Amino acid sequence: SDNNSQPDGYAVTVVGGQTNTTGDFGFYYAPASLGDRVWEDFDGNGIQDKDQYGNYIEVGIVGVEVQLKITYPGDIVVTVVTVTDAKGNYRFDNLLLDDDHNGQGEGQPVYEVSVKDIGGIWRPTTTKAGAGDVDSDLHGGAEATVVQGEYDDTYDFGYYYPARIHGYGYADRDGTLMRDPGDPGTSNMLIKLYLDGVEVAVTNAAADGFYSFDNLKPGAYEIRFYGDNDYLTERPQEGTSEAENIERNRAEKSDKDYAVIYHTVYSGDYYREGSFNQPLNAGYRGTGPMSSGIDLRAYAAADGVYVEFIAYDVEADDWVSLYLVDSNGVVIWFDDVFIEAGEQQFVRFKVPGLEAGQEYDFAVRDEVGKVWWVYDVKVGTLKTEMISMTNSGVVLSFTSLPERTYTVQWSARLGTFWQPVVTIKAIDTKTTVVVQPPDKSSPTGFFRVVLQE
């Protein structure tokens, strides 16, 4: 035929006196393509890591919607969406530089590729961390350059899954170098988290010593425990059964005023099955020191707000001071109390101007002049509720301060004498007790719980 394109190497028959016009060859500019991969950046370095054979070792994320926005002259916008396959790969084909397909002159469209929807709680990783074919591009939109006849596979998008670090500060009373049942926590101990030498989070240990840092990106972290290094236990020796126990002490002394655990976090640690979720514990010898030598609590009572702390290993008879400070560390109130030397002493202050449920910062100057900082102390409330009343007695539950002594009192009617019924020492932040009204002939009446001095 005279109007179709012939295969390359077309054989032509020439006859004298005639013209053969069938040797036609048609060409077109091949369309362009772009794409590559959406992947989980396991170590958070912004690079698609490969093994020694050049194979990716970080998995792709399946089912991610990737969007290509094409803006033509005259602000005509066409949007195309595709979905990543089982390996996290995606690709946009049949892209041309302009309407007349010649790849020249004005009128070339502008391309922008972005992740449209990844779902879940994935977080974008570091961008532009290395070479274009392996690093992560801007997740919100990366301008793409396409060339007809070529496939550009440099548009990659890395994500990580948030991770968590957690553990306990504890007193290793039996010297096992592990946190055992019954070991008390280093309540209120200051704990700081550092990434690449920069402080990224601060917390205080709970009453049982528990701490956690959430929503972390992958990286090499330092966890700094501001306890007394003189009391820090050793880490178990390698090869022993203690060294394999997940509750072991992992902290080591630094040359500063804190102990430290070095730990590398990977994508999804703690939250996903099979990831690292072991506690990172810091153990201290003996019954103290708790919270860097000071246990501090605040609670609202009927006549105001009290702040109390337990001072451990008090070295001498002397004065200790409590300071209420603002967010800039400026003292706005203080008071002093004289205490005696001993293994532990309770110290209590009535602090004006504090409100239940609010958080405040304090500083304590101990008997040897050392200052301890305690941040974000929440003013709790002491509440009592009746759980049940049976022939065996009345079951009462009340919020309590660990290691403090309480007396449950009874009165037949309000305005009359309160009679002590039972005295109990709290071991946790909530205490339950069974009591009997002293007057068997009058099972009705009123109970109250009184904190002893």
C-alpha positions in Angstrom: 0.0 0.0 0.0 1.1 3.5 -0.6 -0.1 5.1 2.7 1.2 2.9 5.5 4.6 2.6 7.2 6.7 -0.2 6.0 9.0 -2.3 8.2 12.6 -1.3 8.4 14.5 -3.2 5.7 11.5 -3.0 3.3 12.3 -4.7 -0.1 11.5 -2.6 -3.1 10.8 -3.9 -6.7 11.8 -1.4 -9.4 10.4 -1.8 -12.9 11.7 0.2 -15.8 9.6 3.2 -16.7 7.5 3.0 -13.5 7.6 4.8 -10.1 7.2 2.9 -6.8 5.9 5.1 -4.0 5.2 2.4 -1.4 8.4 2.8 0.6 6.9 4.9 3.4 8.4 5.0 6.9 6.5 6.7 9.8 8.0 7.9 13.1 6.7 9.4 16.3 8.2 10.8 19.4 8.0 8.1 22.1 6.0 9.2 25.2 7.8 9.8 28.5 7.3 7.9 31.7 8.1 8.7 35.4 7.8 6.9 38.7 9.7 4.7 41.1 8.8 3.7 44.7 7.1 4.5 48.0 9.0 2.7 50.8 9.3 2.3 54.6 12.4 4.1 55.8 13.2 1.6 58.5 16.2 3.5 59.9 15.0 7.0 59.1 18.0 8.1 57.1 16.0 9.3 54.1 17.8 6.8 51.8 16.5 3.5 50.2 19.1 1.2 51.7 20.5 -1.7 49.6 22.4 -4.9 50.2 25.8 -5.7 48.7 24.0 -7.0 45.6 22.1 -3.8 45.0 18.8 -5.1 46.2 16.5 -3.0 48.3 16.4 -4.1 52.0 13.7 -1.7 53.0 10.3 -2.8 52.0 7.9 -0.9 49.7 4.5 0.2 51.0 1.6 -1.3 49.0 -1.6 0.4 48.1 -0.4 4.0 48.4 -2.2 6.6 46.1 0.3 8.6 44.1 -0.9 11.7 42.2 0.5 13.3 39.0 -0.6 16.8 38.4 -0.1 18.1 34.8 -0.5 21.8 34.2 -0.9 22.7 30.5 -0.6 26.2 29.0 -3.7 28.3 29.9 -3.7 26.8 33.4 -5.5 23.6 32.2 -4.9 21.0 34.9 -5.2 17.3 34.5 -4.7 15.0 37.5 -3.8 11.3 37.2 -3.8 8.9 40.2 -2.2 5.5 40.4 -1.6 3.0 43.3 1.7 1.4 44.4 2.0 -2.4 43.8 3.1 -5.1 46.2 6.7 -3.8 46.1 5.8 -0.2 46.5 6.4 0.6 42.9 4.4 3.0 40.8 4.6 4.4 37.3 3.0 7.0 35.0 3.3 6.2 31.3 2.3 8.0 28.0 3.4 11.4 29.1 4.2 13.9 26.3 5.9 17.2 26.6 3.4 19.3 24.6 0.4 19.0 22.4 2.1 18.8 19.0 4.5 16.1 20.2 7.6 17.8 18.9 9.3 18.4 22.2 10.2 21.9 21.3 9.2 25.5 21.8 6.6 26.9 24.2 3.6 25.1 25.5 5.4 22.4 27.5 3.3 21.1 30.4 4.5 21.2 34.0 4.5 17.9 36.0 4.3 17.5 39.8 4.2 14.2 41.5 3.1 13.7 45.1 1.7 11.1 47.5 -2.1 11.6 47.6 -3.1 9.3 50.4 -1.0 6.8 52.4 -3.4 6.1 55.2 -2.7 5.2 58.9 -0.2 7.2 60.9 2.8 7.0 58.6 5.1 10.0 58.8 7.2 11.4 56.0 10.9 10.8 56.4 13.9 13.1 55.7 13.9 14.5 52.2 16.8 15.1 49.8 19.3 13.2 51.9 21.3 11.7 49.0 21.3 10.9 45.3 18.1 11.5 43.4 17.3 7.8 42.6 17.5 6.6 46.2 16.5 9.5 48.4 13.1 10.8 49.4 11.5 13.6 47.5 9.1 16.3 48.9 6.0 14.4 49.9 3.7 17.3 49.3 4.8 17.7 45.7 8.0 17.2 43.7 8.3 18.9 40.3 9.2 16.4 37.7 11.1 16.8 34.4 10.1 14.3 31.7 11.9 13.6 28.4 10.1 11.9 25.5 11.2 8.3 25.1 12.8 8.1 28.5 11.7 6.7 31.9 12.7 8.8 34.9 12.7 6.6 38.0 14.0 9.1 40.6 10.7 10.1 42.3 10.7 8.2 45.5 8.9 8.8 48.8 10.0 7.4 52.1 7.9 7.1 55.3 8.4 5.7 58.8 6.0 4.4 61.4 6.1 6.3 64.8 8.0 4.4 67.5 8.1 4.4 71.3 10.8 4.2 74.0 9.7 3.1 77.5 11.0 1.6 80.7 11.4 2.2 84.4 13.7 3.9 86.9 13.8 1.5 89.9 15.5 0.8 93.2 17.2 -2.6 93.0 16.7 -3.6 96.6 17.9 -7.2 96.2 20.9 -6.4 94.0 19.8 -8.7 91.1 20.7 -6.0 88.4 17.2 -6.5 87.2 13.8 -4.9 88.0 12.0 -7.5 90.1 8.4 -7.5 91.4 8.2 -5.2 94.4 11.2 -3.0 93.4 9.9 0.6 94.0 10.1 3.1 91.3 12.2 6.3 91.1 9.1 8.5 91.3 9.4 11.9 89.6 13.0 11.3 88.4 13.9 13.7 85.6 14.5 11.9 82.3 15.6 13.5 79.1 15.7 12.2 75.5 18.4 13.3 73.0 18.7 12.7 69.3 22.0 13.5 67.6 23.0 15.5 70.6 19.8 17.7 70.7 17.3 17.5 73.5 13.9 16.4 72.0 11.8 15.5 75.0 11.7 15.7 78.8 9.6 13.7 81.3 9.4 12.7 84.9 9.0 9.1 86.0 5.6 8.1 87.4 5.1 6.9 90.9 6.1 3.3 89.9 9.1 4.7 88.0 7.6 4.2 84.6 8.5 6.6 81.7 7.8 6.7 78.0 8.6 8.8 75.0 6.1 8.4 72.1 5.7 9.3 68.4 9.5 9.0 67.8 11.1 9.0 64.4 13.9 6.4 63.8 17.4 7.4 64.9 20.1 6.9 67.5 18.9 8.2 70.9 20.4 8.9 74.3 18.1 8.5 77.3 19.5 10.5 80.3 18.5 9.6 83.8 19.1 12.3 86.4 19.5 10.1 89.4 22.5 9.8 91.8 25.2 8.1 89.8 26.8 6.9 93.1 23.8 4.5 93.5 23.5 3.3 89.9 23.9 -0.5 89.6 26.1 -2.2 87.2 24.9 -3.7 83.9 24.8 -7.5 84.0 27.9 -9.2 82.6 27.6 -10.5 79.1 26.9 -14.2 78.8 25.0 -14.4 82.1 21.3 -15.1 82.4 20.7 -11.7 83.8 22.2 -10.1 80.6 19.4 -11.8 78.7 16.6 -10.7 81.0 14.5 -7.9 79.4 14.1 -6.3 82.8 17.8 -5.8 83.3 19.5 -2.5 84.1 20.8 -1.0 80.8 22.0 2.3 82.1 25.7 3.2 82.5 27.4 6.1 84.3 28.4 9.1 82.3 31.0 11.7 83.2 28.2 14.1 83.9 25.4 14.1 86.5 23.3 11.5 84.8 23.2 7.9 83.8 22.6 7.1 80.1 21.2 4.4 77.8 22.2 4.5 74.1 19.5 3.0 72.0 18.7 3.0 68.2 15.0 3.3 67.3 13.6 1.8 64.1 10.3 2.4 62.3 7.4 1.1 64.3 9.3 -0.1 67.4 7.0 -1.1 70.2 3.8 -0.6 68.2 4.1 -3.3 65.6 4.3 -7.0 66.0 7.9 -8.3 66.0 9.4 -4.9 66.7 11.6 -4.0 69.7 9.3 -3.4 72.7 11.6 -4.2 75.7 11.8 -1.8 78.6 14.9 0.3 78.9 15.5 0.3 82.6 17.8 2.2 84.9 18.4 0.6 88.3 19.7 2.1 91.6 20.9 0.4 94.7 19.1 0.2 98.1 15.8 1.9 99.0 16.9 5.1 97.3 17.5 7.4 95.8 14.1 8.0 94.3 13.6 10.8 91.8 17.2 11.9 92.0 17.1 11.8 95.8 13.7 13.5 96.1 10.2 12.2 95.7 7.8 15.2 95.3 4.0 15.2 95.1 1.3 17.8 95.2 -2.3 17.3 96.3 -5.3 19.4 97.1 -6.9 19.1 100.5 -9.9 20.8 102.1 -7.7 23.7 103.5 -5.5 24.2 100.5 -2.8 22.6 98.3 0.1 20.7 99.9 3.4 19.8 98.4 5.4 17.1 100.0 8.5 15.1 99.2 10.5 12.2 100.6 14.2 13.1 101.1 16.4 10.0 101.0 19.7 9.5 102.8 19.6 12.8 104.6 23.2 13.4 105.5 22.9 16.0 108.3 20.4 18.0 110.5 19.8 21.1 108.5 17.2 23.2 106.6 15.7 22.2 103.2 13.9 24.6 100.9 11.0 24.3 98.5 10.8 26.8 95.6 7.8 27.3 93.3 9.2 28.6 89.9 7.7 29.9 86.7 8.4 28.6 83.2 11.6 30.8 83.1 12.9 29.3 86.3 12.1 32.5 88.3 11.2 31.9 92.0 7.6 33.0 92.8 7.3 31.4 96.3 9.6 29.5 98.7 9.7 28.2 102.3 12.1 26.3 104.6 11.7 23.3 106.9 14.3 21.9 109.3 14.9 18.1 109.0 17.1 15.6 110.8 19.6 13.2 109.3 18.2 9.8 108.5 17.5 7.2 105.8 14.4 9.0 104.7 12.4 12.0 105.9 8.9 13.3 104.9 8.7 17.1 104.3 5.5 18.9 103.7 4.7 22.5 102.7 1.4 24.3 102.2 1.8 26.3 99.0 -0.6 29.2 98.3 -2.1 29.9 94.9 -2.0 26.4 93.5 -5.1 24.7 91.9 -6.1 21.1 91.6 -5.5 19.6 88.2 -2.9 22.1 87.2 0.9 21.4 86.7 3.7 23.4 88.3 7.5 23.4 88.4 9.5 23.2 91.7 13.0 23.2 92.9 14.3 21.6 96.2 17.4 22.7 97.9 18.6 19.8 100.1 20.4 19.8 103.4 23.8 19.9 101.7 22.9 22.7 99.3 22.3 20.6 96.2 19.3 21.8 94.1 16.9 19.2 92.5 14.5 20.3 89.8 11.1 18.6 89.4 8.9 19.7 86.4 5.3 19.4 85.5 4.0 18.2 88.9 0.3 17.9 88.7 -1.8 18.8 91.7 -3.9 15.7 92.5 -7.0 15.3 94.6 -7.5 13.0 97.5 -10.9 11.3 97.0 -12.8 8.6 98.9 -15.6 6.5 97.6 -17.6 3.6 99.0 -17.3 0.5 96.8 -19.8 -1.7 98.7 -21.5 -2.2 102.1 -22.2 -5.8 103.3 -22.5 -7.7 106.6 -18.7 -8.1 106.5 -18.1 -4.3 106.5 -17.9 -1.3 104.3 -15.3 -1.3 101.4 -13.7 2.1 101.0 -11.3 3.2 98.2 -9.3 6.4 98.3 -6.5 8.0 96.4 -3.3 7.9 98.5 0.3 8.9 98.6 2.6 5.9 98.7 4.5 5.3 102.0 2.1 7.6 103.9 -0.1 6.6 106.8 -3.8 7.2 106.9 -6.5 6.8 109.5 -10.1 6.0 108.7 -12.4 7.7 111.1 -16.2 7.2 111.8 -18.9 9.5 113.1 -22.5 8.6 113.9 -23.6 12.0 112.6 -21.8 15.1 111.3 -20.8 17.6 114.0 -20.0 14.9 116.6 -16.7 13.3 117.6 -14.7 11.4 114.8 -13.7 8.0 116.2 -10.5 6.3 114.7 -11.4 2.9 113.2 -8.3 1.7 111.4 -4.8 3.0 110.5 -3.2 1.8 107.2 0.0 2.6 105.4 -0.5 3.1 101.7 1.7 1.3 99.2 0.3 2.7 96.0 -1.6 5.7 94.7 -5.0 4.0 95.4 -5.8 2.2 98.6 -8.8 -0.1 99.4 -9.7 -1.0 102.9 -12.6 -2.9 104.7 -13.9 -1.2 107.8 -16.6 -1.9 110.4 -18.7 0.9 112.1 -17.7 0.8 115.8 -21.3 1.0 116.8 -22.9 -2.3 115.8 -26.3 -1.0 116.8 -26.0 1.9 114.4 -24.6 0.7 111.1 -25.2 4.1 109.6 -22.9 7.0 109.9 -20.1 8.8 108.1 -16.5 7.9 107.3 -13.5 10.1 106.5 -9.9 9.4 105.6 -7.2 11.5 107.4 -3.6 11.8 106.2 -1.2 11.6 109.2 1.5 14.1 109.7 
